[in-house]
Amino acid sequence: MITFLLMTLFVVMSPGVDTALITKRTIAGSKKDGIWMAVGISLGSLGHTIAVTCGLSALLFQSAWAFQTLKWVGALYLIYLGIQSLWVRKHTGEGAQVEAKRSPLTQGLLSNLLNPKVLIFFLTFLPQFVTDTDRAMVSFLLMGLTYTLLSLIWFILYVICLHYIREWLLSPIVQRWMEGATGVVLILFGIKLLFTQGG
């Protein structure tokens, strides 16, 4: 259990798509938006937990067509979010208003649920810590819930830290740089996902 907790913390704290999205939304919106984004991402992890526990993810991963569909939808969604960030960078005032109207909870949930890499992670990471095959479903559920809770706590702490330096981050130069960098990162993640072999 200690090994699982340490590995989970390492994975949760590693920068990735989730961190980029939360950073973008907290800076462009508010602490509340960032927290809702974190809740959405965590709900996505909860969805993957339930899917793995019920065996749905294993079936999906074994189906080449289903996996490829999920991969393409997830990749295109990330690219869409990246292009959106670059558009906001060029149209700061108008883009901020459009961004504020979008639900951070929904964005976080979709970005996580539609990311097949998260699905693969749950399928490959969690089984390594199952010691009793007779209680595999219970173990999957408990570990998935633990991962979800730790990620939520970490992201909320991250949002709070961002909130305190938000005034500096909201300076026009820094904000344009952050929007541009986030957009490029999301697009690159999406393109990389498109060419990921699997299924």
C-alpha positions as CSV (number, residue, x, y, z in Angstrom):
1,M,0.0,0.0,0.0
2,I,2.8,2.4,0.8
3,T,4.4,1.7,-2.6
4,F,1.1,2.2,-4.3
5,L,0.6,5.6,-2.5
6,L,4.1,6.8,-3.4
7,M,3.8,5.8,-7.0
8,T,0.3,7.3,-7.2
9,L,1.5,10.6,-5.8
10,F,4.4,10.6,-8.3
11,V,2.0,10.1,-11.2
12,V,-0.5,12.6,-10.0
13,M,2.1,15.3,-9.4
14,S,3.8,14.8,-12.8
15,P,2.9,17.6,-15.2
16,G,0.7,16.6,-18.1
17,V,-2.5,17.5,-19.9
18,D,-4.5,17.8,-16.7
19,T,-2.0,20.3,-15.2
20,A,-2.0,22.3,-18.4
21,L,-5.7,22.6,-18.5
22,I,-6.0,23.5,-14.8
23,T,-3.3,26.1,-15.2
24,K,-5.0,27.7,-18.2
25,R,-8.4,27.8,-16.6
26,T,-7.3,29.1,-13.2
27,I,-5.3,31.9,-14.8
28,A,-7.9,32.8,-17.4
29,G,-10.8,32.4,-15.0
30,S,-10.6,32.1,-11.3
31,K,-9.7,29.8,-8.4
32,K,-13.3,28.6,-8.5
33,D,-13.0,27.6,-12.2
34,G,-9.7,25.9,-11.5
35,I,-11.2,23.8,-8.7
36,W,-14.2,22.9,-10.8
37,M,-11.8,21.8,-13.6
38,A,-10.0,19.7,-11.0
39,V,-13.3,18.1,-9.9
40,G,-14.1,17.3,-13.5
41,I,-10.8,15.6,-14.1
42,S,-11.2,13.7,-10.9
43,L,-14.7,12.5,-11.9
44,G,-13.1,11.3,-15.2
45,S,-10.6,9.2,-13.1
46,L,-13.6,7.9,-11.1
47,G,-15.2,6.9,-14.4
48,H,-12.1,5.0,-15.5
49,T,-12.1,3.4,-12.0
50,I,-15.6,2.1,-12.4
51,A,-14.9,1.0,-16.0
52,V,-11.8,-1.0,-15.0
53,T,-13.6,-2.5,-12.0
54,C,-16.5,-3.7,-14.2
55,G,-14.1,-4.9,-16.9
56,L,-15.3,-2.5,-19.5
57,S,-11.9,-0.9,-20.1
58,A,-10.3,-4.3,-20.7
59,L,-13.0,-5.1,-23.3
60,L,-12.6,-1.7,-24.9
61,F,-8.8,-2.1,-25.1
62,Q,-9.2,-5.5,-26.8
63,S,-11.4,-4.0,-29.5
64,A,-9.2,-2.3,-32.1
65,W,-12.1,-0.3,-33.5
66,A,-13.4,0.9,-30.2
67,F,-9.9,1.8,-29.0
68,Q,-9.0,3.7,-32.2
69,T,-12.3,5.6,-32.0
70,L,-11.7,6.7,-28.5
71,K,-8.1,7.6,-29.3
72,W,-9.1,9.8,-32.3
73,V,-12.0,11.5,-30.4
74,G,-9.7,12.2,-27.4
75,A,-6.8,13.5,-29.6
76,L,-9.1,15.7,-31.6
77,Y,-10.6,17.1,-28.4
78,L,-7.1,18.0,-27.1
79,I,-6.2,19.6,-30.4
80,Y,-9.5,21.6,-30.3
81,L,-8.6,22.8,-26.8
82,G,-5.1,23.7,-27.9
83,I,-6.4,25.7,-30.9
84,Q,-8.9,27.4,-28.6
85,S,-6.0,28.5,-26.4
86,L,-4.1,30.0,-29.3
87,W,-7.2,31.7,-30.5
88,V,-7.7,33.2,-27.0
89,R,-4.1,34.4,-27.1
90,K,-4.8,36.4,-30.3
91,H,-8.3,37.7,-29.1
92,T,-7.6,38.2,-25.5
93,G,-10.7,40.2,-24.5
94,E,-13.3,38.3,-26.6
95,G,-11.6,35.0,-26.0
96,A,-11.7,35.5,-22.2
97,Q,-15.5,36.0,-22.4
98,V,-16.0,32.9,-24.5
99,E,-13.8,30.9,-22.1
100,A,-15.7,32.0,-19.1
101,K,-19.0,30.7,-20.6
102,R,-17.6,27.2,-20.9
103,S,-18.1,24.8,-18.0
104,P,-14.7,23.9,-16.5
105,L,-16.3,20.8,-14.9
106,T,-17.3,19.5,-18.3
107,Q,-14.0,20.3,-19.9
108,G,-12.1,18.5,-17.2
109,L,-14.4,15.5,-17.3
110,L,-14.3,15.1,-21.1
111,S,-10.5,15.6,-21.4
112,N,-10.0,12.8,-18.9
113,L,-12.7,10.4,-20.1
114,L,-11.7,10.7,-23.8
115,N,-8.0,10.2,-23.1
116,P,-7.1,6.5,-23.9
117,K,-3.7,7.0,-22.2
118,V,-5.5,7.3,-18.9
119,L,-7.4,4.1,-19.7
120,I,-4.2,2.3,-20.5
121,F,-2.6,3.7,-17.3
122,F,-5.4,2.3,-15.1
123,L,-5.3,-1.1,-16.9
124,T,-1.5,-1.4,-16.5
125,F,-0.8,0.4,-13.2
126,L,-3.5,-0.9,-10.9
127,P,-3.1,-4.6,-11.5
128,Q,0.5,-4.5,-10.3
129,F,-0.8,-3.9,-6.8
130,V,-3.4,-6.6,-6.7
131,T,-2.3,-9.3,-4.3
132,D,-5.5,-11.2,-3.9
133,T,-7.1,-12.2,-7.3
134,D,-10.3,-13.3,-5.5
135,R,-10.7,-9.7,-4.3
136,A,-9.5,-8.0,-7.5
137,M,-12.7,-6.0,-8.1
138,V,-12.6,-4.6,-4.6
139,S,-8.9,-3.8,-4.9
140,F,-9.4,-2.0,-8.2
141,L,-12.2,0.0,-6.8
142,L,-10.3,1.0,-3.6
143,M,-7.1,1.9,-5.5
144,G,-9.0,3.8,-8.2
145,L,-10.9,5.8,-5.5
146,T,-7.6,6.5,-3.7
147,Y,-6.0,7.7,-7.0
148,T,-9.0,9.9,-7.6
149,L,-8.9,11.4,-4.1
150,L,-5.2,12.1,-4.2
151,S,-5.4,13.7,-7.6
152,L,-8.3,15.9,-6.4
153,I,-6.4,17.0,-3.3
154,W,-3.2,17.7,-5.3
155,F,-5.0,19.7,-8.0
156,I,-6.9,21.8,-5.4
157,L,-3.6,22.6,-3.7
158,Y,-2.1,23.5,-7.0
159,V,-5.0,25.8,-7.9
160,I,-4.7,27.6,-4.5
161,C,-1.0,28.2,-5.2
162,L,-1.8,29.5,-8.6
163,H,-4.4,31.8,-7.2
164,Y,-1.9,33.5,-5.0
165,I,0.4,34.3,-7.9
166,R,-2.4,35.0,-10.3
167,E,-2.0,38.7,-10.3
168,W,1.5,38.4,-11.7
169,L,0.4,35.7,-14.1
170,L,-2.4,37.9,-15.3
171,S,0.0,40.5,-16.7
172,P,-0.5,40.8,-20.4
173,I,2.9,39.4,-21.4
174,V,2.8,36.5,-19.1
175,Q,-0.8,35.6,-19.9
176,R,-0.2,35.7,-23.7
177,W,2.9,33.5,-23.2
178,M,0.9,31.0,-21.0
179,E,-2.0,30.8,-23.4
180,G,0.4,30.2,-26.3
181,A,2.4,27.6,-24.4
182,T,-0.7,25.8,-23.2
183,G,-2.1,25.8,-26.7
184,V,1.0,24.3,-28.3
185,V,1.3,21.7,-25.5
186,L,-2.3,20.5,-25.9
187,I,-2.0,20.4,-29.7
188,L,1.3,18.4,-29.4
189,F,-0.3,16.0,-26.9
190,G,-3.2,15.5,-29.3
191,I,-1.0,14.9,-32.3
192,K,1.1,12.5,-30.4
193,L,-2.0,10.7,-29.3
194,L,-3.2,10.3,-32.9
195,F,0.0,8.4,-33.7
196,T,0.0,6.3,-30.6
197,Q,-0.1,2.6,-31.5
198,G,-2.6,0.5,-29.6
199,G,-5.8,-1.5,-29.9
